[in-house]
Amino acid sequence: MHWIFLIIAILAEIIATSALQASNGFSKLLPSMTSVVGYIITFYMLSLAIKQIPLGIAYAIWSGVGIVVLALIGYFFYKQTLDLPAIVGLGMIVVGVIIINVFSNTISH
């Protein structure tokens, strides 16, 4: 169940951060409220996940997946550019998350 909590935390964080961009500095009510509620869900679910998943591992997966997905959302929906160093860095994050999930004995699979 702890992995479900982490997945929900990741999805809520992606929604909340995307809404934060759309809120235009909290000047638009619906995206602003979506951000606030999304972050509440995010941190609550993350707190449940870290009851079973080590803190550093959960945070690495949560932030790594969020960073990559939000960079793609920024690129496709907000027309934000990614240069080669950004793409390489994002690729390294993906590889790091895969290594943790596939090879680490720190977490139960």
Secondary structure, 3 states (H helix, E strand, C coil): CHHHHHHHHHHHHHHHHHHHHHCCCCCCHHHHHHHHHHHHHHHHHHHHHCCCCCHHHHHHHHHHHHHHHHHHHHHHHCCCCCCHHHHHHHHHHHHHHHHHHHHCCCCCC
